[in-house]
Amino acid sequence: MSFIVNIKDFSVATNIKKNTLLQKLLRNDSQYTSSVVKYHKERSVITGIFNTLSFRTPVNSSGEKSVLPLIIVLLFIILVPASLKADTIILNDGTFLVGKVKGESNATIVFKNSYGAFKIKRGNIENLYVSKSYKEDIEIRKKLGMDFDEAEIKRHYLAGQKELTVQEKALIKENELKAVKTGISGWIFIEGTGMASLGELQGIIPYGYGGFAGLEIGKTYIDNDRRNYLIPWIRAETGYLKYSKDDASLSGFTFGAGPLWLFPLTDNGRGNIRLSLEPGISSFQIKNRDAEDSTVTFTFHSILGYEYSFDYVSLFINIRYMYLFDKDVFYNSAGVSAGVSARLW
């Protein structure tokens, strides 16, 4: 049975047939701030060599010009700076490290000094300086007003110039596999939303509000640069919505589930653009003056937003869209939602 009231006569179209669209939640992550990494411009130890040398090409005994001296100079220019480059790292807790960066990824760097080779999360780095010798590392400490042991700094510097050993490479690989949480994570969330009606009923029930709660499950994304961003999570939500004006209203419960994609904006994966598409069903009650009825129908929800994640808590803001199916009246709405999520495992 279908009950339709003339919209032009300021009535709500009330369809009792099972024609309801499940609202899809488009979830946005709050952003997490990534650490600032500063690089000092590397200066070659032979800066100005072209300005100080006269490149008059020597002549050998046969009267032919020799290019050997020029080749030697060029090799010196290329090889010497690379062998003398050092790195100084200041961690967020104030720890000062001298050595050499041996490798890097979106989430971590491989660092070596006299203690050996190890990985450091980028999120734990406050500043990273590139210097040409351990004496520059000492000058950095002086400028920062820090105590230092020159012999210790030199020892770390020299150790950092050595290549990674087979054992160090194997240990780093083993620790990487242990440290990267590549398992499945589960997050619960709650959010509130404000919606605006679109389509034929915009003048009848122009605005609405509601709340949602749900669960998101998928491959861990925090500090995991191995994750394939095209493989979606699964997102399921249930919520309550109410649209009303004067004596007309549309209210009820909705449920939806579908894929959730997370596209990282930060190296550590804590800041993400989120997109979700969720078909489902809804049960709505329709009132208009003395007329009242209810319906169960198909609905579709979608969210697009930004989220920032800490280790166990995330903040997000979304743009949300909902389409509600009715064979006689086209109804959809859009709005903004915001909320918080907590990590279960």
TAVEN-V522760 format. One record per pair of residues at least 24 apart in sequence whose ideal C-beta (glycine too) atoms are under 10 Angstrom apart, sorted by the first residue. I is the first residue (numbers start at 1). J is the second residue. Records with the same first field share a line. If there is no record, write none. Layout:
I=J ; J
This chain:
1=293
2=293 ; 295 ; 326 ; 327 ; 328
3=286 ; 288 ; 291 ; 292 ; 293 ; 295
4=326 ; 328 ; 329
5=204 ; 248 ; 286 ; 288 ; 289 ; 291
7=200 ; 201 ; 202 ; 203 ; 204 ; 329
8=203
10=203 ; 204 ; 245 ; 246 ; 247 ; 248 ; 288 ; 289
11=204 ; 247 ; 248 ; 288 ; 289 ; 291
12=201 ; 204 ; 205 ; 243 ; 244 ; 245 ; 247 ; 248 ; 249 ; 250 ; 286 ; 287 ; 288 ; 289 ; 291 ; 292 ; 293 ; 329
13=200 ; 201 ; 204 ; 248 ; 250 ; 286 ; 288 ; 326 ; 328 ; 329 ; 330 ; 331
14=248 ; 250 ; 284 ; 285 ; 286 ; 287 ; 288 ; 291 ; 292 ; 293 ; 294 ; 295 ; 326 ; 329
15=284 ; 286 ; 293 ; 295 ; 297 ; 324 ; 325 ; 326 ; 327 ; 328 ; 329 ; 331
16=286 ; 293 ; 294 ; 295 ; 296 ; 297
17=295 ; 296 ; 297 ; 325 ; 326 ; 327 ; 328
18=281 ; 283 ; 295 ; 296 ; 297 ; 298 ; 325 ; 326
19=295 ; 296 ; 297 ; 298 ; 299 ; 324 ; 325 ; 326 ; 327 ; 328 ; 329 ; 331
20=252 ; 254 ; 280 ; 281 ; 282 ; 283 ; 284 ; 294 ; 295 ; 296 ; 297 ; 298 ; 299 ; 324 ; 325 ; 326 ; 331
21=254 ; 256 ; 279 ; 280 ; 281 ; 282 ; 284 ; 297 ; 298 ; 299 ; 300 ; 301 ; 322 ; 323 ; 324 ; 325 ; 326 ; 331 ; 332 ; 333
22=237 ; 238 ; 254 ; 255 ; 256 ; 257 ; 258 ; 278 ; 279 ; 280 ; 281 ; 282 ; 297 ; 298 ; 299 ; 300 ; 301 ; 322 ; 323 ; 324 ; 325
23=193 ; 195 ; 210 ; 212 ; 237 ; 239 ; 241 ; 254 ; 255 ; 256 ; 278 ; 280 ; 282 ; 299 ; 300 ; 301 ; 302 ; 303 ; 320 ; 321 ; 322 ; 323 ; 324 ; 332 ; 333
24=235 ; 237 ; 254 ; 256 ; 257 ; 258 ; 276 ; 277 ; 278 ; 279 ; 280 ; 299 ; 300 ; 301 ; 302 ; 303 ; 320 ; 321 ; 322 ; 323
25=189 ; 191 ; 193 ; 212 ; 214 ; 235 ; 236 ; 237 ; 238 ; 239 ; 254 ; 256 ; 257 ; 258 ; 260 ; 274 ; 276 ; 277 ; 278 ; 280 ; 301 ; 302 ; 303 ; 305 ; 318 ; 320 ; 321 ; 322 ; 337 ; 339
26=235 ; 260 ; 274 ; 275 ; 276 ; 277 ; 278 ; 301 ; 302 ; 303 ; 304 ; 305 ; 316 ; 318 ; 319 ; 320 ; 321 ; 322 ; 334 ; 335 ; 336 ; 337
27=189 ; 191 ; 212 ; 214 ; 216 ; 235 ; 237 ; 260 ; 262 ; 272 ; 274 ; 275 ; 276 ; 278 ; 302 ; 303 ; 304 ; 305 ; 306 ; 307 ; 314 ; 316 ; 317 ; 318 ; 319 ; 320 ; 337 ; 338 ; 339 ; 341
28=191 ; 272 ; 273 ; 274 ; 275 ; 276 ; 303 ; 304 ; 305 ; 306 ; 307 ; 308 ; 315 ; 316 ; 317 ; 318 ; 319 ; 320 ; 336 ; 337 ; 338 ; 339
29=221 ; 262 ; 263 ; 264 ; 265 ; 270 ; 271 ; 272 ; 273 ; 274 ; 305 ; 306 ; 307 ; 308 ; 309 ; 314 ; 315 ; 316 ; 317 ; 318 ; 341
30=270 ; 271 ; 272 ; 305 ; 306 ; 307 ; 308 ; 309 ; 310 ; 313 ; 314 ; 315 ; 316 ; 317 ; 338 ; 339 ; 340 ; 341
31=265 ; 266 ; 270 ; 271 ; 272 ; 273 ; 306 ; 307 ; 308 ; 309 ; 315 ; 316 ; 317
32=123 ; 222 ; 265 ; 266 ; 268 ; 269 ; 270 ; 271 ; 272 ; 307 ; 308 ; 309 ; 310 ; 314 ; 315
33=123 ; 266 ; 270 ; 271 ; 308
34=122 ; 123 ; 125 ; 265 ; 266 ; 267 ; 268 ; 269 ; 270 ; 271
35=91 ; 92 ; 121 ; 122 ; 123 ; 124 ; 125 ; 126 ; 127 ; 128 ; 266 ; 267 ; 268
36=125 ; 126 ; 127 ; 128
37=89 ; 109 ; 122 ; 125 ; 126 ; 127 ; 128 ; 129 ; 267
38=90 ; 125 ; 126 ; 127 ; 128 ; 129 ; 130
39=87 ; 127 ; 128 ; 129 ; 130
40=87 ; 88 ; 127 ; 128 ; 129 ; 130 ; 131 ; 132 ; 136 ; 140
41=130
42=81 ; 82 ; 84 ; 85 ; 86 ; 130 ; 131 ; 132
43=81 ; 85 ; 130 ; 131 ; 132 ; 136
44=77 ; 78 ; 80 ; 81 ; 82 ; 84 ; 85 ; 132
45=76 ; 77 ; 80 ; 81 ; 83 ; 84 ; 85 ; 132 ; 133
46=73 ; 76 ; 77 ; 78 ; 80 ; 81
47=77 ; 81 ; 132
49=73 ; 76 ; 77
50=77
80=132
81=132
82=161
83=161
84=131 ; 132 ; 133 ; 134 ; 157 ; 161
85=130 ; 131 ; 132 ; 133 ; 160 ; 161
86=113 ; 129 ; 130 ; 131 ; 132 ; 133 ; 134 ; 135 ; 136 ; 137 ; 153 ; 156 ; 157 ; 158 ; 160 ; 161
87=111 ; 112 ; 113 ; 128 ; 129 ; 130 ; 131 ; 137 ; 157 ; 160
88=127 ; 128 ; 129 ; 130 ; 131 ; 134 ; 136 ; 137 ; 138 ; 140 ; 141 ; 153 ; 156 ; 157
89=113 ; 120 ; 124 ; 125 ; 126 ; 127 ; 128 ; 129
90=125 ; 126 ; 127 ; 128 ; 129 ; 140 ; 141 ; 144 ; 146
91=120 ; 121 ; 124 ; 125 ; 126 ; 127
92=121 ; 123 ; 124 ; 125 ; 126 ; 127
93=124 ; 126
94=126 ; 144 ; 146
95=120 ; 124 ; 126
96=127 ; 137 ; 140 ; 141 ; 144 ; 146 ; 147 ; 148 ; 153 ; 156
97=125 ; 128 ; 137 ; 156 ; 160
98=129 ; 131 ; 134 ; 137 ; 138 ; 140 ; 141 ; 148 ; 152 ; 153 ; 154 ; 155 ; 156 ; 157 ; 158 ; 159 ; 160
99=137 ; 153 ; 155 ; 156 ; 157 ; 158 ; 159 ; 160 ; 161 ; 162
100=130 ; 156 ; 157 ; 158 ; 159 ; 160 ; 161 ; 162 ; 163 ; 164
101=128 ; 130 ; 160
102=160 ; 162 ; 163 ; 164 ; 168 ; 169 ; 172
103=164 ; 169 ; 172
104=267
105=176 ; 180 ; 225 ; 226 ; 267
106=223 ; 224 ; 225 ; 226 ; 264 ; 266 ; 267 ; 268 ; 269
107=176 ; 179 ; 180 ; 222 ; 223 ; 224 ; 225 ; 226 ; 266 ; 267 ; 268 ; 269
108=172 ; 176 ; 179 ; 180 ; 223 ; 225 ; 267 ; 268
110=164 ; 168 ; 169 ; 172 ; 176
111=160
112=156 ; 159 ; 160 ; 161 ; 162 ; 163 ; 164 ; 165 ; 168 ; 172
113=152 ; 153 ; 155 ; 156 ; 157 ; 158 ; 159 ; 160 ; 162
114=152 ; 154 ; 155 ; 156 ; 157 ; 158 ; 159 ; 160 ; 162
115=155 ; 156 ; 159
116=159 ; 164 ; 165 ; 167 ; 168 ; 171 ; 172
117=159 ; 160 ; 162 ; 163 ; 164 ; 165 ; 167 ; 168 ; 169 ; 171 ; 172 ; 175
118=168 ; 171 ; 172 ; 175
119=171 ; 172 ; 175 ; 176 ; 179 ; 180
121=179 ; 223 ; 267 ; 268
122=223 ; 266 ; 267 ; 268
123=222 ; 223 ; 266 ; 267 ; 268 ; 269 ; 270
124=268
131=157
133=157
134=158 ; 160
176=226
179=223 ; 224
180=220 ; 222 ; 223 ; 224 ; 225 ; 226 ; 227
181=219 ; 220 ; 221 ; 222 ; 223 ; 224
182=219 ; 220 ; 224 ; 226 ; 227
183=219 ; 220 ; 224 ; 345
184=217 ; 218 ; 219 ; 220 ; 233 ; 345
185=216 ; 217 ; 218 ; 219 ; 220 ; 221 ; 222 ; 224 ; 233 ; 309 ; 343 ; 344 ; 345
186=215 ; 216 ; 217 ; 218 ; 233 ; 234 ; 342 ; 343 ; 344 ; 345
187=214 ; 215 ; 216 ; 217 ; 218 ; 233 ; 235 ; 307 ; 309 ; 312 ; 313 ; 314 ; 341 ; 342 ; 343 ; 344 ; 345
188=213 ; 214 ; 215 ; 216 ; 340 ; 341 ; 342 ; 343 ; 344
189=213 ; 214 ; 215 ; 216 ; 235 ; 237 ; 307 ; 314 ; 316 ; 339 ; 340 ; 341 ; 342
190=214 ; 237 ; 239 ; 339 ; 340 ; 341 ; 342
191=237 ; 239 ; 303 ; 305 ; 316 ; 317 ; 318 ; 320 ; 337 ; 338 ; 339 ; 340 ; 341
192=239 ; 336 ; 337 ; 338 ; 339
193=239 ; 241 ; 303 ; 318 ; 320 ; 322 ; 333 ; 335 ; 336 ; 337 ; 338 ; 339
194=320 ; 335 ; 336 ; 337 ; 338
195=241 ; 242 ; 243 ; 320 ; 321 ; 322 ; 332 ; 333 ; 334 ; 335 ; 336 ; 337
196=243 ; 333 ; 334 ; 335 ; 336
197=243 ; 245 ; 250 ; 322 ; 331 ; 332 ; 333 ; 334 ; 335
198=321 ; 322 ; 323 ; 330 ; 331 ; 332 ; 333 ; 334
199=323 ; 324 ; 329 ; 330 ; 331 ; 332 ; 333
200=326 ; 328 ; 329 ; 330 ; 331 ; 332
201=243 ; 245 ; 248 ; 250 ; 324 ; 326 ; 329 ; 330 ; 331 ; 332 ; 333
202=331 ; 332 ; 333
203=245 ; 248
204=243 ; 244 ; 245 ; 246 ; 248 ; 249 ; 250 ; 288 ; 329 ; 331
205=242 ; 243 ; 244 ; 245 ; 246 ; 248 ; 249 ; 250 ; 251 ; 286 ; 287 ; 288 ; 331 ; 333
206=243 ; 244 ; 245 ; 248 ; 333
207=242 ; 243 ; 244 ; 245 ; 333 ; 335
208=241 ; 242 ; 243 ; 244 ; 245 ; 249 ; 250 ; 251 ; 322 ; 333 ; 335
209=240 ; 241 ; 242 ; 243 ; 244 ; 335
210=239 ; 240 ; 241 ; 242 ; 243 ; 251 ; 252 ; 253 ; 254 ; 320 ; 322 ; 335 ; 337
211=238 ; 239 ; 240 ; 241 ; 337 ; 339
212=237 ; 238 ; 239 ; 240 ; 241 ; 254 ; 255 ; 256 ; 301 ; 303 ; 318 ; 320 ; 337 ; 339
213=237 ; 238 ; 239 ; 240 ; 339
214=238 ; 239 ; 255 ; 256 ; 257 ; 278 ; 339 ; 341
215=257 ; 341 ; 344
216=260 ; 262 ; 274 ; 276 ; 314 ; 341 ; 343 ; 344
217=260 ; 344 ; 345
218=259 ; 260 ; 261 ; 262
219=262
220=269 ; 343 ; 345
221=262 ; 263 ; 264 ; 268 ; 269 ; 270 ; 272 ; 307 ; 309
222=264 ; 268 ; 269 ; 270 ; 272 ; 309 ; 310 ; 311 ; 312 ; 314 ; 343
223=267 ; 268 ; 269 ; 270 ; 311
224=264 ; 268 ; 269
225=264 ; 267 ; 268 ; 269
227=262 ; 264 ; 269
229=261 ; 262 ; 263 ; 264 ; 269 ; 272
230=261 ; 263
231=259 ; 261 ; 262
232=258 ; 259 ; 260 ; 261 ; 262 ; 275 ; 276 ; 277
233=258 ; 259 ; 260 ; 261 ; 262 ; 274 ; 276
234=258 ; 259 ; 260 ; 276
235=259 ; 260 ; 261 ; 274 ; 276 ; 277 ; 278 ; 301 ; 303
236=260 ; 278 ; 280
237=276 ; 278 ; 280 ; 301 ; 303
238=280 ; 282
239=282 ; 301 ; 322 ; 337
241=282 ; 284 ; 299 ; 322 ; 324 ; 333 ; 335
242=284 ; 285
243=284 ; 286 ; 331 ; 333
244=287
246=288 ; 289
247=287 ; 288 ; 289 ; 290 ; 291
248=286 ; 287 ; 288 ; 289 ; 291
249=284 ; 285 ; 286 ; 287 ; 288 ; 292
250=284 ; 285 ; 286 ; 287 ; 288 ; 295 ; 324 ; 331 ; 333
251=283 ; 284 ; 285 ; 286 ; 287 ; 294
252=282 ; 283 ; 284 ; 285 ; 286 ; 294 ; 295 ; 296 ; 297
253=281 ; 282 ; 283 ; 284 ; 285
254=278 ; 280 ; 281 ; 282 ; 283 ; 284 ; 297 ; 299 ; 301 ; 322 ; 324
255=280 ; 281 ; 282 ; 283 ; 299 ; 301
256=280 ; 281 ; 282 ; 299 ; 300 ; 301 ; 302 ; 322
257=301
258=300 ; 301 ; 302
260=303
262=307 ; 309
265=306 ; 307 ; 308
266=308 ; 309
268=309
269=309
270=307 ; 308 ; 309 ; 310 ; 311 ; 314
271=306 ; 307 ; 308 ; 309
272=305 ; 306 ; 307 ; 308 ; 309 ; 314 ; 316
273=304 ; 305 ; 306 ; 307
274=303 ; 304 ; 305 ; 306 ; 307 ; 314 ; 316 ; 318
275=302 ; 303 ; 304 ; 305 ; 318
276=301 ; 302 ; 303 ; 304 ; 305 ; 318 ; 320
277=301 ; 302 ; 303 ; 304 ; 321
278=302 ; 303 ; 322
279=323
281=325
282=322 ; 324 ; 325
284=324 ; 326 ; 331
295=324 ; 326
297=324 ; 325 ; 326 ; 327 ; 331
298=323 ; 324 ; 325 ; 326
299=323 ; 324 ; 325 ; 331 ; 332
300=324 ; 325 ; 332
302=334
303=337
305=336 ; 337 ; 338 ; 339
307=339 ; 340 ; 341
309=341 ; 343
310=343
311=343
312=341 ; 342 ; 343 ; 344
313=340 ; 341 ; 342 ; 343
314=339 ; 340 ; 341 ; 342 ; 343
315=339 ; 340 ; 341
316=340 ; 341
